[in-house]
């Protein structure tokens, strides 16, 4: 029975991960649909606010999820990094080609390998070193002479990828003491006040159309997080993580269908290399699968 149960769990994990990838692609499309009408910090606040609203009934039913072995300050620091990463990606999706920004976002596991080596003293294996090199070459394809270039959107996407890798390094230690649900809940709850403070200088109340899109984004974001979390509880990250690469063609398709964005050959080549590098990193060492 256990032997037959494992493949079934892996299949369900892949199905949940596919759902998460579809929702994540929809998240990017929603940001582009806002068409710059809402400041990225304000988007970050409403994303966290509506996401927290979705989770409140679950928290009320399971208050024990709030019990944590880590100090509130550590959760707040992680929430702050997560917010900055989200805002960087929101701005990048607003101002740059969706496919290019998504491809650059997949460099996060590469920065994670480098960060683990620099801060945790973890020596990368030859496979991980190769992944870093392949990922770097892929990024050059996307931002090279025939690609997007070092536009503000690409730089913000790179900043978001670096911040995302920093978050994973923080999670590496926090996940040893807290359940995934606890980490998710505290992240959303603490992001709301932090985001409100940062959004205050840029605050303008969104119109009804924008508010509807922001509410949809909050629900989509919370559902995406829940699906991916459940997928990771059913199967190892080495099975789940590669499914996330489905985001790239989905985002590219959404950008083409809704906004007329054409995909450059350099983006396809670079995105493919970056995805391969991230896959190698995920399979070759624990730092990238945390």
C-alpha positions, 0 to 999 in steps of 0.5 A: 500500500505505501508503495502504491500511495507514493506515486498517487501522492506525487501525481496529486502534488504535480496537479496542485503545482500545475494549479499554482503555476496557472494562478501565478501566471494569472497574478502577473497578468493581473498586475499588467492589466492594472496598467500602472494605475496603482503604485506597486507598494499599494498593490503589495498592500492590497495583495496582502490585505485580501490574502489575509482576509481569505485566511482569517476563517481558517485561522479562526478554525485553527488558532493553534496555527499562530503558535510559533517557536520563532520571535515575532521580529524574525517573522517580520523581517521575513515578511518585509523581504517578501514584500520588497520582492513582491513589489519589485516583481509587481513593478517589473511586470508593470513596466517590462515584457511579461515573458522576459521578467518571468524568465529572470525571476527563475534565476532565484535558485541560482542566487540561492546557491550563491547565497548558501555558499557565502552565508552558510558556508555550503560548498556547491557541488560541480553540478550546482556550479554548472547550474550557476554558469548555465543560469548566468548564460541564460540571463545574458540571452534575455538581457543581451543585445537582442534581448530586453537589455538592462531596462529598469524592469529587468533590474527590478526582476533581478532584485526580486530574484535576489530578495526571493533567494534571501527569503529562502535562506531565512526559511531554511532555519525557520522551517525547522521549528515551525510548520509551513502553515504557521510560516504562511499565516504569519507572513501574510498577517505581518505583511499587511501593516508593513505594506501599509506603512510603505504604501502610505507616501504613494497612497491613492485609493484605487477605482472600482475596477482596480479594486476588483482586480486587486481583490482578485489578485489577493484571492489568487495569491492566497490560493496559489500559496495554498496549492504550492504548500500542499503540493510540497507536503505531498512530494519532494521539492525535486518533483514539485519545483520543475512544474513551476516552470510552466509559468513561463509559457503561460505568462508568455501566452497571456502577454501575447493574447491580452497585450500583444506582446511578442516573444523574442527568440532570445527570451525563449533560449534564455528562459530555457537555459534558466529553467534548466539551471534552476532544475539542476540546482533543485535536484543537485542540492538541498539549498535550492529546495528549501 
